[in-house]
Amino acid sequence: QARELVAAALIHWQVMRLHWHVFLVLVWAADANEHVWSRYENVQGVHVVTVAGSDHFAMGKAYGEQVKEVLFGALEHLIAAFSKSGISRQAMIEQAALFRKRFAATWSKFLEGVAQGAGLSIDEVWILNAMETLSSLLPTSCTAAPPRSAPGCAFLFVPPEKSSDESGLVGRNYDYDAEYAELAGNLTVTILLQENRLATAIVGLPGQVYCPSCINSKGLFAELNNGMPSGGFSIETTRQSMLIRMLEALQASPSLEALANQMQASESDFSLVVNTADVRRVQAFEYSSNTSLGMKPFTPPVGEIYTSTNYFLNQSWPWGHGVPTPRDNNTWQGVTRRQNLHNLAAAGTEGVSFAMMKIIMARTLGDGGARTNETIYQMIFNPGKLLLSLHRPSVKDSGWVDVDLGGRFSSMVSDSSWL
């Protein structure tokens, strides 16, 4: 009788194992038919979302499903913060629609997927994606010389010749209006493993699907600074937005030269300073939204420390005749912030390390650095190691959070954690 019971149990287990095998195959096939896989990680408070696939809509849906609660929270915060200034939800939707018209169609499909995955309306998703452009609705916003203390933003590149890490090192401050500070507590790294494209990470606020700062698997880094103090405050509404163009360029560029070719062939809707870097060099592109001014590249000397804030550096601009001479009072203290960053990096006579970069970037403006009260998050990147470190000054008692992009860029569906 005991033998019969054992035999029956074995038969039952074999049948159950077959059922589970069929179940797993069906789950895999369903995912494969949609051509998308996704994974969510919380890395010491930083949201890291990895999405792999080929279809923009399906990838967006997976992204929306993974960070649904984060997106809801960000949306509620923005609507509440803007309502304090008398700005309605409808006004935010209408302002976001202006940015929507300049967005790439393929990535608009991604955002439609986000709406479905997160259970938000498409208008709500666009409020999040266009959040940077909504600041124009705020009182005393940027309509002439910079009247507000933000945005500032700053960029630092330490070349390998002056680094102790055998790689160039990148530092970046992201400054913005007070209404956005709380969102930095939900800083998000979105890693896109898209078919026939280079793996690329977006670092930004929740719901931003473009390139405030982006990094690809070849170690290329790109970020944008507001360049309106030099290039003017108009917006060229007939051009595709540079904010999404940068993401597409990173996905398609295996080298800094390839990225430069794409950037030089592009026009911008906003006046921007776009800084790009690899393991050895840095290249900047200075865009004016004024059609009569256009774009000029700026190439710093090889082996020299490079710093950038919110004004142009190419000496061939018509300074004083269409392009204002940069001063602290018309660049959000950009002249001093830029010089301070350079001084701090140059003081590292034995070479600047990754750890030292954290100290440099953390130094406040009042203490000889570049960080201001409007700096809502910061980053350091080692292109040689694909190592990213993030800091959110607006989050109490938060330190630097390291995110290894190298391992995540190589993640594929063979990893069982995708299921």
C-alpha positions as CSV (number, residue, x, y, z in Angstrom):
1,Q,0.0,0.0,0.0
2,A,2.9,2.4,0.8
3,R,4.4,1.7,-2.6
4,E,1.1,2.4,-4.3
5,L,0.8,5.8,-2.4
6,V,4.4,6.7,-3.4
7,A,3.7,5.8,-7.0
8,A,0.5,7.8,-7.1
9,A,2.3,10.8,-5.5
10,L,5.1,10.6,-8.2
11,I,2.5,10.5,-11.0
12,H,0.7,13.5,-9.5
13,W,4.0,15.4,-9.2
14,Q,5.0,14.7,-12.8
15,V,1.6,15.9,-14.0
16,M,1.9,19.1,-11.9
17,R,5.4,19.7,-13.2
18,L,4.1,19.3,-16.8
19,H,1.4,21.8,-16.0
20,W,3.9,24.3,-14.6
21,H,6.2,23.8,-17.6
22,V,3.3,24.6,-20.0
23,F,2.4,27.6,-17.8
24,L,5.9,29.0,-18.0
25,V,6.1,28.5,-21.7
26,L,2.8,30.4,-22.2
27,V,4.0,33.3,-20.0
28,W,7.2,33.6,-22.0
29,A,5.4,33.4,-25.3
30,A,3.0,36.1,-24.2
31,D,5.9,38.4,-23.3
32,A,7.7,37.5,-26.5
33,N,4.7,38.3,-28.7
34,E,4.7,41.8,-27.2
35,H,8.5,42.1,-27.6
36,V,9.0,43.6,-24.2
37,W,10.5,42.7,-20.9
38,S,10.8,45.0,-17.9
39,R,12.3,45.1,-14.4
40,Y,12.1,47.5,-11.5
41,E,14.7,48.1,-8.7
42,N,14.7,50.5,-5.8
43,V,18.4,51.4,-5.3
44,Q,18.5,53.3,-2.0
45,G,15.5,55.4,-3.0
46,V,16.4,55.8,-6.6
47,H,14.0,54.1,-9.0
48,V,15.8,52.1,-11.7
49,V,13.5,50.8,-14.5
50,T,14.9,48.6,-17.2
51,V,12.7,48.0,-20.3
52,A,13.8,45.8,-23.2
53,G,11.9,45.4,-26.5
54,S,11.4,46.7,-30.0
55,D,7.9,48.3,-30.0
56,H,7.7,51.8,-28.5
57,F,4.1,51.4,-27.3
58,A,4.7,48.0,-25.6
59,M,7.9,49.4,-23.9
60,G,6.0,52.4,-22.7
61,K,3.3,50.3,-21.3
62,A,5.8,48.1,-19.4
63,Y,7.4,51.3,-18.0
64,G,4.0,52.7,-16.9
65,E,3.2,49.4,-15.1
66,Q,6.5,49.4,-13.3
67,V,6.3,52.9,-11.9
68,K,2.6,53.5,-11.7
69,E,2.6,54.7,-8.1
70,V,5.6,57.0,-8.7
71,L,3.9,58.6,-11.7
72,F,0.6,59.2,-9.8
73,G,2.5,60.8,-6.9
74,A,4.5,63.1,-9.2
75,L,1.3,64.2,-11.1
76,E,-0.5,65.0,-7.9
77,H,2.5,67.0,-6.6
78,L,2.8,69.0,-9.8
79,I,-0.9,69.8,-10.0
80,A,-1.0,70.9,-6.3
81,A,2.2,72.9,-6.6
82,F,1.0,74.8,-9.6
83,S,-2.4,75.4,-8.2
84,K,-0.8,77.4,-5.4
85,S,0.2,79.9,-8.1
86,G,-3.3,80.0,-9.5
87,I,-2.5,77.7,-12.4
88,S,-5.2,75.2,-13.4
89,R,-4.9,71.7,-14.5
90,Q,-6.3,72.7,-17.9
91,A,-3.7,75.4,-18.3
92,M,-1.0,72.7,-17.6
93,I,-2.5,70.4,-20.2
94,E,-2.6,73.2,-22.8
95,Q,1.0,74.2,-22.2
96,A,2.1,70.6,-22.4
97,A,0.3,70.2,-25.7
98,L,2.7,72.8,-27.2
99,F,5.7,70.5,-26.4
100,R,3.7,67.5,-27.6
101,K,3.5,69.0,-31.1
102,R,7.3,69.1,-31.3
103,F,7.9,65.5,-30.0
104,A,9.0,62.6,-32.2
105,A,6.1,60.4,-33.3
106,T,7.7,57.2,-32.2
107,W,8.3,58.4,-28.7
108,S,4.7,59.8,-28.6
109,K,3.7,56.1,-29.0
110,F,5.9,55.2,-26.0
111,L,4.0,57.8,-24.0
112,E,0.6,56.4,-25.1
113,G,1.9,53.1,-23.8
114,V,2.8,54.7,-20.5
115,A,-0.7,56.1,-20.1
116,Q,-2.2,52.6,-20.6
117,G,0.3,50.9,-18.3
118,A,0.0,53.4,-15.5
119,G,-3.8,53.9,-15.8
120,L,-3.3,57.7,-16.5
121,S,-4.9,59.7,-19.2
122,I,-2.7,60.7,-22.1
123,D,-3.0,64.4,-21.0
124,E,-1.7,63.5,-17.6
125,V,1.2,61.6,-19.0
126,W,2.1,64.7,-21.1
127,I,1.9,67.0,-18.0
128,L,4.7,64.8,-16.6
129,N,6.7,64.5,-19.7
130,A,6.5,68.3,-20.4
131,M,7.1,69.3,-16.8
132,E,10.2,71.4,-17.6
133,T,8.2,73.4,-20.1
134,L,5.5,74.1,-17.6
135,S,7.7,76.5,-15.7
136,S,6.8,79.2,-18.2
137,L,3.4,79.3,-16.6
138,L,4.9,80.3,-13.2
139,P,4.8,83.9,-12.1
140,T,7.9,86.0,-13.1
141,S,9.1,83.1,-15.3
142,C,11.8,83.4,-17.9
143,T,10.5,86.0,-20.4
144,A,13.5,88.4,-20.5
145,A,16.8,88.4,-18.5
146,P,16.7,85.6,-15.9
147,P,14.4,86.9,-13.2
148,R,14.3,83.7,-11.1
149,S,17.2,82.1,-9.3
150,A,16.6,78.9,-11.2
151,P,17.3,77.1,-13.5
152,G,21.0,77.1,-13.2
153,C,22.6,73.7,-14.0
154,A,26.3,73.1,-14.2
155,F,28.6,70.6,-15.9
156,L,32.2,69.5,-15.1
157,F,34.5,67.3,-17.1
158,V,37.9,66.2,-15.7
159,P,40.0,64.6,-18.5
160,P,41.9,61.4,-17.9
161,E,45.1,63.4,-17.8
162,K,43.9,65.1,-14.6
163,S,42.0,62.1,-13.2
164,S,43.3,59.4,-10.9
165,D,40.7,56.9,-12.2
166,E,42.3,56.4,-15.7
167,S,39.1,57.8,-17.2
168,G,37.6,61.1,-17.8
169,L,35.0,62.0,-15.0
170,V,31.7,63.9,-15.5
171,G,29.9,65.9,-12.9
172,R,26.5,67.5,-13.4
173,N,24.1,69.7,-11.3
174,Y,20.5,69.9,-12.2
175,D,18.9,73.1,-10.9
176,Y,15.2,73.9,-11.2
177,D,12.4,75.9,-9.7
178,A,11.2,75.1,-6.1
179,E,8.0,73.5,-7.4
180,Y,10.1,70.6,-8.7
181,A,12.4,69.9,-5.7
182,E,10.2,67.3,-4.1
183,L,10.1,65.3,-7.3
184,A,13.8,64.7,-7.0
185,G,13.0,62.4,-4.1
186,N,11.7,60.0,-6.8
187,L,14.7,60.4,-9.1
188,T,14.4,57.8,-11.9
189,V,16.9,56.0,-14.1
190,T,15.2,54.5,-17.1
191,I,17.3,52.0,-19.0
192,L,16.1,51.3,-22.6
193,L,17.4,48.1,-24.2
194,Q,15.8,48.7,-27.5
195,E,16.2,46.4,-30.5
196,N,18.7,47.7,-33.1
197,R,19.7,50.5,-30.8
198,L,22.5,51.1,-28.3
199,A,21.4,50.6,-24.7
200,T,20.7,54.0,-23.2
201,A,19.8,55.3,-19.8
202,I,17.7,58.4,-19.1
203,V,18.4,60.1,-15.8
204,G,15.6,62.4,-14.8
205,L,12.4,63.1,-12.8
206,P,9.6,60.6,-12.9
207,G,7.7,60.6,-16.2
208,Q,10.5,62.4,-18.2
209,V,11.0,60.4,-21.4
210,Y,13.7,62.4,-23.2
211,C,17.3,63.5,-22.4
212,P,17.9,65.9,-19.5
213,S,20.9,63.6,-19.1
214,C,21.5,60.4,-21.0
215,I,24.2,57.7,-21.1
216,N,24.7,55.0,-23.6
217,S,26.5,51.6,-23.4
218,K,29.6,53.0,-25.2
219,G,30.1,55.3,-22.3
220,L,28.8,58.4,-24.1
221,F,27.3,61.1,-21.8
222,A,25.0,63.9,-22.9
223,E,23.2,66.6,-20.9
224,L,21.6,69.9,-21.6
225,N,21.9,73.2,-19.8
226,N,19.5,76.2,-20.3
227,G,21.3,78.5,-22.7
228,M,18.7,81.2,-22.8
229,P,21.0,83.9,-21.3
230,S,23.1,83.7,-24.4
231,G,20.8,82.3,-27.1
232,G,17.6,84.1,-26.3
233,F,14.3,83.2,-24.7
234,S,12.2,82.5,-27.7
235,I,10.9,79.0,-28.6
236,E,11.1,77.8,-32.2
237,T,7.8,75.9,-32.4
238,T,8.4,74.6,-36.0
239,R,11.4,72.4,-34.9
240,Q,11.4,68.9,-33.4
241,S,12.4,69.3,-29.7
242,M,16.1,68.9,-29.0
243,L,15.1,67.2,-25.7
244,I,14.0,64.0,-27.6
245,R,16.5,64.4,-30.4
246,M,19.3,64.0,-27.9
247,L,17.9,60.6,-26.8
248,E,17.6,59.4,-30.4
249,A,21.2,60.5,-31.1
250,L,22.6,58.7,-28.1
251,Q,20.8,55.5,-29.1
252,A,22.5,55.6,-32.5
253,S,26.0,56.8,-31.7
254,P,28.8,54.4,-31.0
255,S,31.4,57.1,-30.7
256,L,31.7,60.8,-29.7
257,E,32.4,61.6,-33.4
258,A,29.2,59.9,-34.5
259,L,27.3,61.8,-31.8
260,A,28.9,65.1,-32.9
261,N,27.8,64.5,-36.5
262,Q,24.2,64.1,-35.3
263,M,24.3,67.1,-33.0
264,Q,25.8,69.4,-35.7
265,A,23.1,68.4,-38.1
266,S,20.4,69.3,-35.6
267,E,18.5,72.5,-34.8
268,S,17.0,73.2,-31.4
269,D,13.6,74.6,-30.3
270,F,15.1,76.0,-27.1
271,S,18.4,77.9,-26.6
272,L,20.6,75.2,-25.0
273,V,24.1,74.3,-24.2
274,V,24.5,70.6,-24.9
275,N,27.6,69.0,-23.4
276,T,28.7,65.6,-24.5
277,A,31.6,63.4,-23.3
278,D,33.3,60.0,-23.6
279,V,36.1,58.5,-21.6
280,R,38.7,60.9,-23.0
281,R,37.1,64.1,-24.4
282,V,34.3,66.6,-24.2
283,Q,32.4,68.4,-27.0
284,A,29.8,71.1,-26.5
285,F,27.1,72.4,-28.8
286,E,25.6,75.9,-28.3
287,Y,22.2,76.3,-29.8
288,S,20.2,79.5,-30.2
289,S,16.5,79.3,-30.8
290,N,16.9,82.5,-32.8
291,T,17.0,81.4,-36.4
292,S,19.5,84.1,-37.4
293,L,22.0,82.8,-34.9
294,G,21.8,79.0,-35.2
295,M,24.4,76.7,-33.6
296,K,28.1,76.8,-32.9
297,P,30.2,74.0,-31.5
298,F,32.7,74.5,-28.7
299,T,35.7,72.2,-28.4
300,P,37.8,72.6,-25.3
301,P,41.5,71.9,-25.4
302,V,42.3,68.2,-25.1
303,G,43.5,67.3,-21.6
304,E,42.1,70.5,-20.0
305,I,39.4,70.7,-17.3
306,Y,36.1,71.9,-18.8
307,T,33.2,73.6,-17.0
308,S,29.9,74.9,-18.3
309,T,26.9,76.6,-16.9
310,N,24.2,78.7,-18.8
311,Y,26.1,80.8,-21.4
312,F,27.9,80.2,-24.6
313,L,31.7,79.9,-24.8
314,N,32.4,80.0,-28.6
315,Q,34.2,83.3,-29.2
316,S,32.7,83.8,-32.6
317,W,29.2,84.6,-31.3
318,P,28.3,88.3,-31.9
319,W,29.0,89.2,-28.3
320,G,27.2,92.4,-27.3
321,H,25.3,92.4,-30.6
322,G,22.5,89.8,-30.3
323,V,24.3,87.7,-27.7
324,P,24.7,89.4,-24.3
325,T,28.1,89.4,-22.6
326,P,27.8,86.9,-19.8
327,R,27.7,88.2,-16.2
328,D,26.4,86.8,-13.0
329,N,23.3,89.0,-13.1
330,N,22.2,87.6,-16.4
331,T,23.3,83.9,-16.1
332,W,21.9,82.8,-12.8
333,Q,25.4,83.5,-11.3
334,G,26.7,81.2,-14.0
335,V,30.1,83.0,-14.3
336,T,31.0,82.4,-10.7
337,R,29.5,78.9,-10.6
338,R,31.6,77.9,-13.6
339,Q,34.8,79.4,-12.3
340,N,34.3,77.8,-8.9
341,L,33.9,74.3,-10.4
342,H,37.1,74.8,-12.4
343,N,39.0,76.0,-9.4
344,L,38.0,73.1,-7.2
345,A,38.9,70.5,-9.9
346,A,42.2,72.2,-10.7
347,A,43.2,72.0,-7.0
348,G,43.4,68.2,-7.3
349,T,47.1,68.2,-8.1
350,E,47.5,64.5,-7.6
351,G,44.5,63.7,-9.9
352,V,40.8,64.0,-9.3
353,S,39.2,60.7,-8.1
354,F,35.6,59.6,-8.3
355,A,35.3,60.2,-4.5
356,M,36.8,63.7,-4.9
357,M,34.2,64.5,-7.5
358,K,31.5,63.9,-5.0
359,I,33.2,66.5,-2.7
360,I,33.6,69.0,-5.5
361,M,30.0,68.8,-6.6
362,A,28.6,68.9,-3.1
363,R,30.4,72.3,-2.4
364,T,27.8,75.1,-2.2
365,L,28.0,78.4,-4.0
366,G,28.6,80.3,-0.8
367,D,31.5,78.0,0.0
368,G,33.2,78.3,-3.3
369,G,31.3,75.6,-5.2
370,A,28.5,75.6,-7.7
371,R,25.6,73.9,-5.8
372,T,22.8,76.3,-5.1
373,N,19.5,76.0,-3.1
374,E,17.9,75.2,-6.5
375,T,20.1,72.2,-7.2
376,I,17.6,69.4,-6.9
377,Y,19.8,66.5,-7.9
378,Q,23.4,65.9,-8.9
379,M,25.3,63.2,-10.7
380,I,28.8,61.9,-11.3
381,F,29.7,59.5,-14.1
382,N,32.8,57.4,-14.9
383,P,32.6,56.6,-18.6
384,G,35.3,54.0,-18.4
385,K,33.5,51.9,-15.8
386,L,29.9,52.9,-16.7
387,L,29.5,53.8,-13.1
388,L,26.9,56.5,-12.2
389,S,26.4,58.1,-8.8
390,L,23.4,60.2,-7.8
391,H,22.8,62.7,-5.0
392,R,19.5,64.4,-4.1
393,P,20.2,67.4,-1.9
394,S,16.5,68.0,-1.4
395,V,16.1,64.6,0.3
396,K,17.1,64.9,4.0
397,D,20.1,62.8,5.1
398,S,20.5,61.3,1.6
399,G,24.0,60.5,0.4
400,W,25.4,59.5,-3.0
401,V,23.8,56.4,-4.5
402,D,25.9,54.4,-6.9
403,V,24.2,52.7,-9.9
404,D,26.3,50.3,-12.0
405,L,25.1,50.8,-15.5
406,G,27.5,48.3,-17.1
407,G,25.8,45.3,-15.7
408,R,22.3,46.7,-16.3
409,F,23.1,47.6,-19.9
410,S,24.0,44.0,-20.6
411,S,20.9,42.6,-18.9
412,M,18.9,40.4,-21.3
413,V,15.8,38.2,-21.1
414,S,18.0,35.1,-20.3
415,D,18.2,36.6,-16.8
416,S,15.4,34.8,-14.9
417,S,14.5,37.9,-13.0
418,W,12.9,39.3,-16.2
419,L,10.0,36.9,-15.7
